[in-house]
């Protein structure tokens, strides 16, 4: 029956496409990934990390399950643009994503699972270059490609409305938008009492292009409802909005917020300097704060700064260096959090597998470390090429914590092992992590690539903060990743 339903769906899409051709042009592109992934000690222990069970919240502590180190992943995506003319189009993107032997990819009795990951209308206002995009779309706050994407929100999709327009041709533009990130109860609240269960985002950016530089000052405001499902909606790298947006104090009695809604705001700038080409510089500065008018323990505010440089004058390699710094927790959770609040980040230089960043073989691809509450330095040899069609990238990273040991230790003492602070994800000022990743790509054909991504990481953690069991497990061998597979674009 499930297979019959899938055939009916495919046939319906085919007929719709055929009918649409009469009035519009249909342009289709897509990609496919198939790869095997070996990952040992993904969270430094070889056991499961802590996780939230519900939005109350209750949770399950770390170390309850043993990891399965080898999986085979497959992802297939198709994107269709229904183009009326150069000014109007609709994009529909669908995908299948699972491991071999599970769900859709189970033999004999598969569970059909096709998801929509893009669905938006895009058009230009008549007689102008003002572009409007409405619907489920790729969305990022301004960021440098050197660091992958935005530290606050980037590298993902959201249902929203975005307007882009040039103000001064080739010099100054404007981008403004709204997105609804969470609407927990949808049409009706669970009782006759209305609750604030939404998380909304508004943003404005002014990209400026000059001779030898680009800079984009930007600002964003989020209206956060007290009853939105922060603990059960995933943000990035197996973390939820709760860890990334709220303070640790919201878990302490009295729990959650006093206010039904709290505003969050961010202001920042992202820049690129190419005036000294082939030497190029990249950077970001971000400040953010939220829940500042709620209980003192509920507020969260912090800074994040990064800076990178590369030399593009060589033909066989591009050397890169980078660093970052962000504020961390002080010794108390009763006065709020001192880390930058974030929504959904996709940040990480050098394709480092410590972070959820630019990995081609992206599922189960990284250590999922937090990008706030620490500082770090790194170097990368990118675009190494000695043989035609074969490229390599070698990256070293050192990350040191900025969080007070006392704050994390106190919360762990009160709550036990919990998802808000996790060993290896959050580092104290006495902890560090080192990593090396070596990534390779062989372009078999223009549209088909053979990929090999590898990574090694070693961490030093405090027993007084995380307990003997987890720390001893982390010392019994280092983290290791080897992913090998094919990527096809059409």
Secondary structure by P-SEA (a helix, b strand, c coil): caaaaaaaaaaaaaaaaaaaaacbbbbbbbbbbbbbbbbcccccccccccccccccbbbbbccccccccbbbbbbbbbbbbbccccccbbbbbbbccccccccccccccccbbbbbcccccccccccccbbbbbcccccccccccccccccccccccccbbbbbbbcccccccccccccccccccccccccccccccbbbbbbbbbbbbcccbbbbbbbbbbbbbcccccccccccccccccccccccccccccccccccbbbbbbbbccccccccccbbbbbbbbbbcccccccccccccbbbbbbbccccccccbbbbbccbbbbbbccccccccccccccccccccccccccccccccccccccccccccccccccccccccccccccbbbbbbbbbbcccaaaaaaaaaaccccccccccccccccccccbbbbbbbbcccccbbbbbbbbbbbbbbbcccccaaaaaaaacbbbbbbbbbccccc
